[in-house]
Amino acid sequence: MTEERRRVAIVTGGGSGIGASTAAVLRDQGWEVVICGRRPEALQAVAERTGAVARVADMDSPADIRKLVAGTVEQFGRLDGVVLNAGIVRAGAVQDLSDEDWDAMVATNLTAPFQLARAALPHLASTGGCLVGVSSAAALRATSGIAGYNATKAGLTMLMQSVAVDYGPLGVRANIVCPGWTRTEMADAEMTELGASIGVTRDEAYEMATAFAPCRRAADPSEIGQVIGWLLSPAASYLNAAVIPVDGGLIAVEPGQIAFDERIEFRSQIEEPAI
């Protein structure tokens, strides 16, 4: 096998959405890819479609994380890339969030990436490898009603920048992508719920949610995967600690302009959070 072929990456949350698309991109680029997640059937389907290796692993389990890294290195002899993609969202403003929901988001969105990065770093330092954290546009602009998600994704963003600063001298790169609305299982569920609440279809809800993004649509997961694949490649060899919005231009839009948009119809009642 060529040197390109022997590059090895771990992709968390690889059973669907951005993780599955990233696995496909990396396989097309000649990488060996290990995908992990909690759902064996979903992982196996992606593995059969892409040629990735499926490993069932719970990112909330430190033991599973250690086994994932050790097993990958044992099978392939090296580790060159880690994509920290697994994440969850629990809706709620600060007063509405239970301790359990807060703790779940901290565990999956922040603690698990920390533990996986810690386990992977010695191997990445030996290969001049790279981490990519899949954060969110919500880490850059506060989104109402998901305070815990906003906070934990912002934490992931700073965690990756800290890795870049501390381990860049050892040849390790760490970068962040911040997707906007992307057609994943998680987003589909949110758009279905939104649509049901206002009497529109899921596709119409996506159109509403992205109406003020310059691209006027949600992303396909493959579009995020292509950016991640580029960040892991030699083409991005001097990019470190970068925070890259992949959101169709959404966060560039100044909210005050919405009132001047001829398409806008304000809802008759705007609910304020109860104190």
N, C-alpha and C positions, 0 to 999 in steps of 0.2 A: 504494500500500500504506500501511497505517496505521503509526504509530510502533512499535506492538507487533510488527507483522509484520516490520519491518526489523531487529529485534534478531537478532544473529548469534552462534551458539555453536559451539565445537569440542568434540567428545566423543571422547576416546581410548578404545580398546578397544570400539568401537561395533558390532562384528560380532555380538555375542551378549550375553546376560545383562543386567547392570545398565546397561551402555553402550547397548545396543539399546533397552531400556525407557526410559532417560532421553531418548534421541532421540525416541521416540514421544510422551513427555510434553511435551517442548519444542515439537514440531511442533503438537501439539494446542493449545498456548498461543500459537501464532502466530510462533514463532521460525523463522528460517532456521538449519539445523543442518548442520554438516559432521562426518561420522563418519569415523574413521580406524582402521586396524589393518593387520595383515599379510596377511589372507586376503581376496582380492578377491571370491570367491564369496559368502562370508558377509556382507561389507559390502554387496554389490549386493542381496542378498535383503532386508536391513534397509532399504536405500534405496528399493527398490520398494514396500515395505510402509508406510513412513512419509513418504516424500517428502524425506528427508534427502539430502545430497550425499555420495557415497562417495569417499574418497581413500585409496589404499593408501600407508601410511607406516609405517616402522619406528621406533618410539620410542627405540630404541637408537642411532639415527643422528642426530647433530646436524644434518646437511645436510637430512634428511627433515623434521625439526622446523621448521627455518627455512623450507623450502618450503611446509610445511603452513600456517604462519601467514601468510606472504606471499601464498600462493595464495588463502586465504580472504579476506583483506583486499582483494586485487585483484578477486575476483569480486563481493563484496558491499559493499565500500567501508567496512567497519567491523568491529569485533569487540567483543562485549559480554559474553561468557561463555566460560569454559574449564572443562571437567569432566575432571579428571585421574583417569581410571578404569582405565587399563591397568595390569595387575599380574600377577606370577607368584609361585608358591610352590615351593620345593624343600625337601623334608622333611629333618629332621635336627637333633639337638642339636648343640651347638658342636663336640664332638669328632668328630661324624659328617659334618659339612659339608665338602665339598671347597672349595678356593679358587674353582674354576670356578662352583659353585652359589652361593656367597656373592656373587661378583662379578656373576653374572647377576641376582640379586635387587636388589643395590644399583643396577645399571645401569637396570633397568626400573622398579623401585618408587620410586626416590629421585632418581637422576641425571636421568632423562628428565623427570619432573615439574619439576625445577629448571630444566632447559634450556627446556622449553616455557613455563613461567611467565616466565622471563627474556625470551623472544622476544615473549610476548604483552603484557607489562606496559605498554609505551608505548601500545599501542592501547587497552587497558582503562582506562588513566588518562584517555585522551581521551574515553571514552564513559561514565565512571563505572561500569565493569564489575565483574565478580565472577568469582572462581575458586572451584571446589569440589573439594576433594581427597577421593577415595574411599579412605579408610583401612580400618580393620578393628577389630572388638572386640578382636582380638589385639594391637592397639597400646595397649590400655588395661589388659588383663589378660594376663599371660604364659601362652601356651598351650604345653604340652609338645610337644617334637619338631619345632618349626618356629622355631628361634631366629632365623634370618635373616629370615624373614617378619615375626616380631614386631618385630625391630629396625628393619627398613626401613619398615614401616608407621608405627611410632612416629616415625621420622625425617620421614616425609611429613607427619604431623600437626604436628610442630613447624615444619616448613618453611612450611606454610600460615599458622600463627600468626605467624611472622616476617614473611611478606608482609603480613599484616593490620596489624602494628605499623608496618612501614616505609612502606607505601603507602596506608594508610588516610587519611592527611592529603591524599592526592591524589585521594581519592574511590573508591579500589579496595577492595572487600571480598574476604576470603578466609576460607572456612569449611570444616569437615571433617565428613563423615559416617562413622560407624564401624559398618558392617553386621555383624550376626551371621551365623549360617548362612542362606544365601540360595540358592535353587535355580538355580544357574548351571552352566555346563559344568564349571568347575573344581571346584565343590562336588559335583556329580554324580559326577565321577570319584573324589573322595575317599570319598564315601559308598558307591560301588560296591566300592571296595577294602576299606573297613571291613566292609561286609556279607559279602564273600567270605571275609574272615579269620575271621568268627565265625558263618558259616552263616545269615545272614539276607538279606532283599532290600534293595535300595537304599532303598526307602521306609521299611522298618523301621529301617534304620540312621539315617535322618533323624530318625525318632521317638525313637530312643535319644539321639542327639546333642542334641536339643532338649527332652529330658524334664524338665529342671529350669529351662527358661526359662518365665517366667510365662505367655507366650502358647502354650506347648506345641506349637510348630510352627516350621518354617523360613519365611523370608520369600519372597514372590514378588518377582522383580526389579522389577516395576512399583511395589511399595511403597517401594523405595529410590529409584526414579526420581522418584516424586512428591515426596519430601523434597528431592531435588536441584533439581527444578523450582521448588519454593517458595523455596529458598535463592537461586536466581538471579533471582527475581521481585522487583518493587517491594514486595511484602508483607513481605519480609525486609530492608528497606532499612537498618535499624539493627542488624542482626546481623553482627558481624564477629569473627573469631578464635574462633568457637564450635566446640566439639567435640560432635557430636550422635550418641550411640549410637542406632542403628536396629536393635535386636537382640532385640525382644520382651521386654525386661527382663532379659536373661540376666546382664549384669554386675552387676546389683543383688543377685543371689542370693549369700548368704554360704555358702562351701563347707562349713563345718562342719555346716550343717543337713542335708546329704545323708545323713549317718549315721543321722539320725532319721526319714528318709522310709521309709514302709512298703513302697514299691515297690522299694527298692534291694536288689540282690543283688551282693555283692562278688565279683569274679573270684577264683578260687582262688589265682592267683599274680599278684603285682604286680611287674613287672620294674623294677628300678632301673637307671639308666644306668651302664654300665661305665666305670671310670676307668683 
